Amino acid sequence: MYRNCHIEGVRNCIFHVPNYIDSNVKSGSQIRPIKMLEAFREIGYQVDIVMGYGRERKEQIKKIKEKILCGQKYDFLYSESSTMPTLLTEKNHIPLYPLLDFGFFRFCKIRGIRIGIFYRDIYWKFEEYKQEVSKYKQMISIPMYKYDLRKYRRLTDVLYLPSLQMRDQIIEYNISNIKALPPGAIKNRRIIAERKRYYETRKDGNLKLFYVGGVKGLYDLTVFLKAIYNEKYVYLTICCKKDEWESEKRRYKPYLTERVEIVHLSGDDLAECYLKADICSCCFEASEYRSFAMPIKLLEYIGYVTPIIVTKGTEAGNFVEKFQCGFCVDYNEEDIVQVLKDIYHQQKVLLEKHRKTLVCLEENTWVQRAYQVKEDLKENCNEAAITKEN
């Protein structure tokens, strides 16, 4: 766990995101920057923000440069990369500000401000990306993605990845200081108390499973639905976008029963689904991409202190095995059924796993992620930096 350094007065940092963030969109690429920003403030930082489209960032950068030239001290600059190449983050994806962001990084680096960048994803290297994106767009985007990594090598003090396993995907760029900075969880005392009461007073009975997320492509639920089809003690609630379900429901129809409920909820209504669940599912086919990808949804499940069923051979599976906060299975119908049967016949294991999940939550909040960045990047911190390995 990352502990706070003694802070004399107000500390300052720069928070940079090279694109517009829509707080109403619930995807990981929109949620994570907001949570990290909130976490830096929570640990005591005055945060100067560079975020938005190019024109906004240009004005924000100008003001920060003026502060630095007038003697303002910053402990570090932390940046969250976009899912798009940095130069293509305008609404029209035209590189209207080609020197803006990396020029600002260079300005800060020359003046001794340490820089950490979270590199979100490398989906562009995989066949799935090439199947989804036209050849013409690939000809533009892939060289731009490579350009980002070359700049990161030259300008960053620490490059953060969702998991250390992902560094094998960028080994050719010879980036020396790489650390893991997976997603964080939200710690809510009311939720913790309700979940504790739920598991401690729960009577043996049917297993209530909950899944929230996509239902196509990488998030195909077919095998899982086939596995529970004949298991009369398993009830599953799937929460997904309505339009996505409408496009996929015909494919899933043969595997649906009255024990599978489809909902399209958010906010407090979604929280109610979590609070009724025994287990959350993050069970998908293992792949090279999933061997290092760390789904933000996994940590949302942890925030609701709910044990998770995950696939072996994935980074999510490694995480759950490390903290013993759920159940790891091989991705096939037989193994999924066997694990669920074992849980059903030994239901006290749910309380044990809940307690492990609570320990996991304490060590994996967004605030802990912010402390890690501070300790990694703030040179005059009195405590030694701690590298968190997966």
VOGU-3710 file (C-alpha; in Angstrom, 3 decimals, decimal comma):
1> myrnchiegv> 0,000/0,000/0,000  1,272/3,468/-0,855  1,588/5,837/2,088  1,485/9,597/1,971  4,675/11,635/2,324  4,688/14,511/4,811  3,423/17,558/2,927  4,416/21,067/4,013  1,825/23,459/2,631  0,204/23,057/-0,758
11> rncifhvpny> 1,827/20,844/-3,361  1,309/21,368/-7,075  1,161/18,984/-10,003  0,150/19,146/-13,653  -2,514/16,791/-14,974  -2,530/16,340/-18,748  -4,984/14,578/-21,058  -4,549/15,224/-24,812  -8,244/15,079/-25,632  -11,723/16,107/-24,547
21> idsnvksgsq> -13,216/14,086/-21,684  -16,972/13,612/-21,518  -17,898/12,788/-17,915  -21,288/11,475/-19,077  -19,668/8,680/-21,095  -18,995/5,613/-18,939  -16,190/3,989/-20,948  -12,875/3,297/-19,237  -11,041/5,883/-21,343  -13,374/8,586/-20,013
31> irpikmleaf> -13,718/7,334/-16,428  -10,065/6,754/-15,600  -8,718/10,307/-16,148  -11,494/11,798/-14,017  -10,845/9,335/-11,188  -7,091/9,963/-11,253  -7,672/13,721/-11,209  -9,984/13,399/-8,205  -7,443/11,151/-6,468  -4,578/13,654/-6,846
41> reigyqvdiv> -6,768/16,304/-5,273  -7,774/13,942/-2,499  -4,146/13,347/-1,489  -3,563/17,067/-1,173  -2,463/18,372/-4,551  -3,363/21,634/-6,186  -3,804/20,418/-9,756  -3,306/22,534/-12,867  -5,138/20,860/-15,733  -4,365/20,536/-19,426
51> mgygrerkeq> -7,371/18,837/-20,984  -9,785/19,336/-23,859  -9,448/19,994/-27,563  -6,334/21,662/-28,938  -7,471/25,275/-28,570  -8,302/24,746/-24,882  -5,052/22,912/-24,192  -3,046/25,640/-25,893  -4,485/28,284/-23,552  -4,034/26,087/-20,481
61> ikkikekilc> -0,425/25,293/-21,413  0,324/28,983/-21,966  -0,866/29,835/-18,439  1,114/26,996/-16,859  4,279/27,983/-18,722  3,875/31,526/-17,419  3,560/30,200/-13,881  6,691/28,071/-14,266  8,678/30,989/-15,670  7,533/33,085/-12,703
71> gqkydflyse> 8,832/30,486/-10,239  5,877/28,131/-9,704  7,098/24,702/-8,563  5,438/21,470/-9,647  6,217/18,060/-8,177  5,454/16,302/-11,433  3,459/16,176/-14,646  1,150/13,185/-15,000  -0,512/12,431/-18,334  -3,223/9,977/-19,372
81> sstmptllte> -2,884/9,035/-23,039  -5,832/8,914/-25,399  -7,107/5,779/-27,116  -6,308/7,713/-30,308  -2,841/8,918/-31,334  -2,042/12,213/-29,599  -1,923/14,165/-32,849  -5,351/12,936/-33,975  -7,508/13,835/-30,966  -9,301/16,793/-32,528
91> knhiplypll> -12,980/16,376/-33,457  -12,026/16,091/-37,128  -8,913/13,975/-36,359  -6,710/16,443/-38,260  -3,353/17,197/-36,550  -3,972/20,920/-36,102  -1,600/21,206/-33,105  1,329/18,896/-33,976  3,857/20,477/-31,576  1,558/21,341/-28,687
101> dfgffrfcki> 1,623/18,421/-26,252  5,082/16,981/-26,781  6,483/20,504/-26,971  4,987/21,154/-23,536  6,487/17,917/-22,194  9,898/19,021/-23,461  9,469/22,460/-21,844  8,705/20,799/-18,499  11,488/18,234/-18,773  14,123/20,911/-19,464
111> rgirigifyr> 12,992/22,658/-16,270  13,331/19,571/-14,127  9,673/18,596/-13,833  9,435/14,811/-13,822  6,943/13,297/-16,250  4,841/10,161/-15,958  2,558/8,991/-18,745  -0,074/6,286/-18,549  -0,148/4,455/-21,874  -3,652/3,128/-22,071
121> diywkfeeyk> -3,813/0,519/-24,775  -2,048/-1,138/-27,681  -5,105/-2,560/-29,403  -3,815/-1,103/-32,681  -1,174/-3,841/-32,832  -3,722/-6,638/-32,971  -5,637/-8,269/-35,782  -8,986/-7,238/-34,277  -8,071/-3,582/-34,805  -7,154/-4,229/-38,433
131> qevskykqmi> -10,491/-5,954/-38,999  -12,437/-3,050/-37,492  -10,541/-0,111/-39,054  -10,221/0,594/-42,767  -6,852/0,257/-44,498  -6,848/3,975/-45,216  -7,292/4,871/-41,526  -4,645/2,324/-40,523  -2,146/3,993/-42,855  -2,594/7,193/-40,855
141> sipmykydlr> -3,174/5,965/-37,312  -0,543/3,240/-36,923  2,460/5,490/-37,783  1,003/8,053/-35,369  0,742/5,460/-32,587  4,383/4,555/-33,178  5,313/8,246/-33,110  3,728/8,551/-29,642  5,872/5,712/-28,290  9,059/7,213/-29,693
151> kyrrltdvly> 8,201/10,477/-27,966  7,425/8,692/-24,708  10,856/7,051/-24,797  12,565/10,450/-25,050  10,403/12,527/-22,714  9,054/10,404/-19,864  10,658/9,513/-16,555  8,131/6,719/-15,944  5,859/5,066/-18,484  2,872/3,484/-16,795
161> lpslqmrdqi> 1,024/0,512/-18,286  -2,167/-1,271/-17,170  0,028/-4,293/-16,383  3,700/-5,172/-16,604  2,817/-7,944/-19,056  2,004/-5,264/-21,621  5,643/-4,146/-21,841  6,412/-7,129/-24,097  4,202/-5,435/-26,703  6,428/-2,330/-26,810
171> ieynisnika> 9,823/-3,936/-26,217  11,188/-2,629/-29,523  10,950/0,966/-28,247  13,527/0,341/-25,480  11,657/2,333/-22,839  13,637/1,775/-19,673  11,461/2,794/-16,701  8,104/1,025/-16,982  5,736/0,423/-14,081  2,251/-1,004/-13,679
181> lppgaiknrr> -0,588/1,363/-12,857  -3,806/-0,651/-13,205  -7,258/0,859/-12,741  -8,425/1,691/-9,247  -11,582/1,047/-7,269  -13,909/3,460/-5,500  -14,107/2,924/-1,753  -17,596/3,638/-0,430  -18,208/2,972/3,259  -21,964/2,536/2,801
191> iiaerkryye> -21,422/-0,047/0,067  -18,838/-1,859/2,189  -21,246/-2,027/5,138  -24,148/-3,252/2,994  -22,061/-5,925/1,289  -20,638/-7,107/4,607  -24,145/-7,459/6,012  -25,309/-9,233/2,834  -22,656/-11,942/2,909  -22,780/-12,445/6,681
201> trkdgnlklf> -26,555/-12,916/6,717  -26,878/-14,696/3,368  -28,624/-18,089/3,439  -27,613/-20,939/1,137  -29,658/-20,954/-2,047  -29,519/-20,057/-5,708  -26,410/-18,280/-7,012  -27,058/-14,766/-8,337  -24,509/-13,645/-10,914  -24,127/-10,184/-12,405
211> yvggvkglyd> -22,352/-8,945/-15,531  -22,130/-5,379/-16,822  -20,445/-4,416/-20,082  -20,372/-5,192/-23,774  -21,982/-8,253/-25,363  -20,176/-8,530/-28,694  -16,682/-8,922/-30,133  -14,158/-9,304/-27,323  -17,078/-9,472/-24,884  -18,898/-12,460/-26,345
221> ltvflkaiyn> -20,952/-14,189/-23,624  -21,960/-17,275/-25,616  -19,807/-19,836/-23,785  -20,832/-18,530/-20,380  -24,526/-18,620/-21,295  -24,181/-22,147/-22,662  -22,509/-23,216/-19,412  -25,339/-22,004/-17,180  -28,170/-23,068/-19,496  -28,974/-26,288/-17,579
231> ekyvylticc> -27,813/-25,127/-14,138  -31,152/-24,408/-12,471  -29,545/-22,830/-9,394  -27,772/-20,077/-11,411  -29,464/-16,746/-12,109  -27,672/-14,193/-14,275  -28,366/-10,502/-14,782  -26,703/-8,904/-17,819  -26,521/-5,115/-17,938  -25,538/-3,688/-21,325
241> kkdewesekr> -26,378/-0,905/-23,751  -29,839/-1,262/-25,236  -28,790/-0,712/-28,843  -25,974/-3,241/-28,549  -28,326/-5,846/-27,122  -30,849/-5,226/-29,897  -28,152/-5,933/-32,482  -26,959/-9,137/-30,750  -30,024/-10,695/-29,076  -30,918/-12,958/-32,005
251> rykpylterv> -27,489/-14,605/-31,736  -27,935/-15,162/-27,995  -31,581/-16,272/-28,105  -30,893/-20,069/-28,165  -28,974/-19,805/-24,874  -31,396/-17,644/-22,891  -33,722/-18,936/-20,185  -36,089/-17,344/-17,662  -33,099/-17,280/-15,297  -31,258/-14,736/-17,489
261> eivhlsgddl> -32,401/-11,144/-17,130  -31,311/-8,387/-19,518  -31,311/-4,822/-18,167  -30,098/-1,445/-19,426  -29,347/0,549/-16,279  -26,938/3,108/-14,891  -26,311/5,107/-11,732  -28,220/4,093/-8,597  -30,266/1,513/-10,517  -27,053/-0,242/-11,505
271> aecylkadic> -25,882/-0,153/-7,893  -29,014/-2,064/-6,874  -28,026/-4,891/-9,227  -24,592/-5,094/-7,644  -26,038/-5,174/-4,153  -28,204/-8,209/-5,005  -25,375/-10,220/-6,606  -23,367/-13,066/-5,084  -20,696/-13,089/-7,823  -19,727/-10,796/-10,696
281> sccfeaseyr> -18,518/-12,175/-14,013  -15,457/-11,123/-15,988  -15,219/-14,434/-17,801  -14,178/-14,248/-21,462  -12,056/-16,207/-23,876  -8,329/-15,930/-23,098  -6,287/-14,251/-25,828  -2,941/-12,554/-26,286  -4,654/-9,190/-25,824  -6,298/-10,271/-22,573
291> sfampiklle> -2,986/-11,620/-21,277  -2,033/-8,029/-20,440  -5,248/-5,939/-20,680  -6,663/-4,886/-17,309  -10,414/-4,152/-17,527  -11,585/-1,165/-15,507  -14,789/-3,128/-14,905  -12,866/-5,599/-12,753  -12,036/-2,844/-10,266  -15,616/-1,602/-10,349
301> yigyvtpiiv> -16,622/-5,070/-9,195  -13,998/-4,838/-6,440  -15,493/-1,497/-5,385  -18,754/-3,335/-4,702  -16,790/-5,885/-2,642  -18,157/-8,736/-4,738  -16,171/-11,898/-5,582  -15,446/-12,316/-9,289  -15,350/-15,253/-11,673  -12,577/-14,763/-14,246
311> tkgteagnfv> -10,658/-16,672/-16,896  -7,258/-18,233/-16,235  -4,436/-16,990/-18,438  -5,690/-13,397/-18,479  -4,366/-10,386/-16,563  -7,730/-10,186/-14,818  -7,228/-13,813/-13,790  -3,725/-13,057/-12,501  -5,115/-10,191/-10,425  -7,870/-12,320/-8,890
321> ekfqcgfcvd> -5,443/-15,162/-8,144  -3,015/-12,733/-6,486  -5,632/-11,299/-4,134  -7,733/-14,498/-3,867  -10,821/-12,356/-4,404  -12,730/-14,690/-6,699  -12,687/-17,821/-8,812  -10,429/-18,540/-11,811  -11,620/-20,986/-14,471  -10,449/-22,362/-17,781
331> yneedivqvl> -12,647/-20,893/-20,483  -14,884/-23,812/-21,407  -18,388/-24,882/-20,485  -17,339/-27,859/-18,358  -14,958/-25,928/-16,112  -17,379/-23,036/-15,665  -20,124/-25,464/-14,645  -17,816/-27,294/-12,238  -16,716/-24,110/-10,474  -20,311/-22,955/-10,088
341> kdiyhqqkvl> -21,332/-26,370/-8,730  -18,465/-26,277/-6,223  -19,588/-22,840/-5,026  -23,216/-23,951/-4,826  -22,352/-26,962/-2,653  -19,927/-24,993/-0,428  -21,587/-21,582/-0,217  -19,626/-20,445/2,831  -16,785/-19,808/0,358  -18,662/-16,680/-0,774
351> lekhrktlvc> -18,169/-15,036/2,631  -14,485/-16,009/2,598  -14,011/-14,546/-0,887  -15,923/-11,406/0,108  -13,455/-10,827/2,947  -10,536/-11,283/0,556  -12,184/-8,805/-1,822  -12,388/-6,240/0,972  -8,636/-6,565/1,565  -8,090/-6,213/-2,187
361> leentwvqra> -10,188/-3,035/-2,228  -8,097/-1,403/0,498  -4,954/-1,886/-1,584  -6,380/-0,927/-4,978  -8,270/2,360/-4,715  -7,740/5,298/-7,083  -6,145/7,127/-4,155  -3,543/4,372/-3,873  -2,783/4,815/-7,580  -2,286/8,563/-7,038
371> yqvkedlken> 0,077/7,906/-4,114  2,087/5,569/-6,313  2,530/8,248/-8,990  3,552/10,798/-6,375  6,143/8,501/-4,856  7,482/7,458/-8,246  7,826/10,989/-9,603  8,359/13,345/-6,682  12,127/13,426/-6,206  12,243/15,105/-2,801
381> cneaaitken> 9,769/12,774/-1,152  11,211/11,551/2,186  10,012/8,000/1,652  11,444/5,634/-0,937  9,396/5,096/-4,057  7,531/1,839/-4,151  7,036/-0,067/-7,376  3,838/-2,047/-7,411  4,272/-5,243/-9,355  1,266/-7,205/-10,621
//
